[in-house]
Amino acid sequence: MADGAGGAMAAMDFNWTKAHKRLAEATRGAEDGEVFVENSASESFLWDDGRLKSASYDATQGFGMRVVCGETTGYAHASLLDDGAIDRAADAASAAKRGHAGTLAVAPRRTNRHRYADLDPLSAPAFTDKTALLAEIDAYVRAKDPRVAQVSVSLASSRREVAILRPDGARYDDARPLVRINVSVTVERDGRRETGSAGAGGRRAYAAFIAPKQWKALANEALRVALVNLDAIPAPSGEMDVVLGPGWPGVLLHEAVGHGLEGDFNRKGSSAFAGMIGQRVAAPGVTVVDDGTLMHRRGSLTIDDEGTPTGRTVLIEDGILKAYLQDRMNARLMGVKATGNGRRESYAHQPMPRMTNTSMLSGDKNPEEIIASLKKGLYAVNFGGGQVDITSGKFVFQCTEAYLVEKGKIKAPVKNATLIGDGPSALTRITMVGDDSKLDDGVGTCGKAGQSVPVGVGQPTLYIKGLTVGGAG
């Protein structure tokens, strides 16, 4: 037994001795490999249109066996945990060797530091208490303002137990709790409808997020954003300076820059940042880190999905590119150390380099000073969805809360504003970095190659010169 907690995992009807024997045979002559075993449970509740619209519970278990030979990977997975499934997985995964003769990589180091407690967030509160809470939030929001037309509230939690078995018999265990609460409010006036939303979550029990003080703050914020958008005017269009708010707007950094700093894209030369270690890629004062060690954060992990302890990786320091995010395979092929960023959605997926909690660190400017310096432009406080091309870094992001700024003063809110640009260029156009860096409230989910994993994003207030704003005029 190793890192994390594995009591329930140890009780699973899985033949660990058999799995170790077949894995050792399958990886003989390979550079790496493991058996990844998972036992997960999750639940979700959705209150919509004044009633409980859905409540679901799901339990999943299975394993995957991987054999890595150079740049080639053999992977097989099964939801069955019997000896026959182990044999079939070993035969399929070992086909990647095809006469390959390599030296098995050293196993990940161990850690005794845990980034969250071993708890089961599904166990409390009771089902009826959860549904009563959803109804209470709905009633609270509707009583706040007569313009409220619709309220949607969701709760979700999971407990994911994983075990990574190495060819030498070492085993790494981790039990990962995760919860999230979201409130969405739609308001209506004279036939016009606008929506605002707010959410929070992390690797804790529900209790950390559903006390009245916490859920009322989320409900009030969702209502505030909806009412702001009710007064919003059509966004202008054209090239202009933009100030980004702190926290969740870091999703733009995550998408437009963070993915381009993942090891696989850079090893293959498909990233706009490939081959640029040691070079200036951002304005002075810009420092970007990925930190999977932050306590209780949504994107944090005690160990990644290969057994490597997560770490704090400085990607860009004072504008200079310092490192990429690495899993074991890409780190080995690039001749560097793994950074603890090998992640997978489930046992049915292979690990790849992924972000954890990615943020830009604080600078030395007061946020009010940054806004006051904007003569005419856009102040973007919050974002919705976006699209990014990893090769070029080009992005398009939809603003869900933004304001016109004239002569340093925040004027009217605007709607349907989009930010258009490219990550590498945007980094060099940052002229002021606020002293107010913060992470988002714990709602981020990242997609890559068909896999989704929980992440965190963050940044301080930023002044960026010359982004293209798409709008109505």
Summary of the structure (lengths in Angstrom):
residues: 473
radius of gyration: 23.7
end to end distance: 62.2
largest distance: 72.7
contacts: 1731
relative contact order: 0.14
helix: 23%
strand: 41%
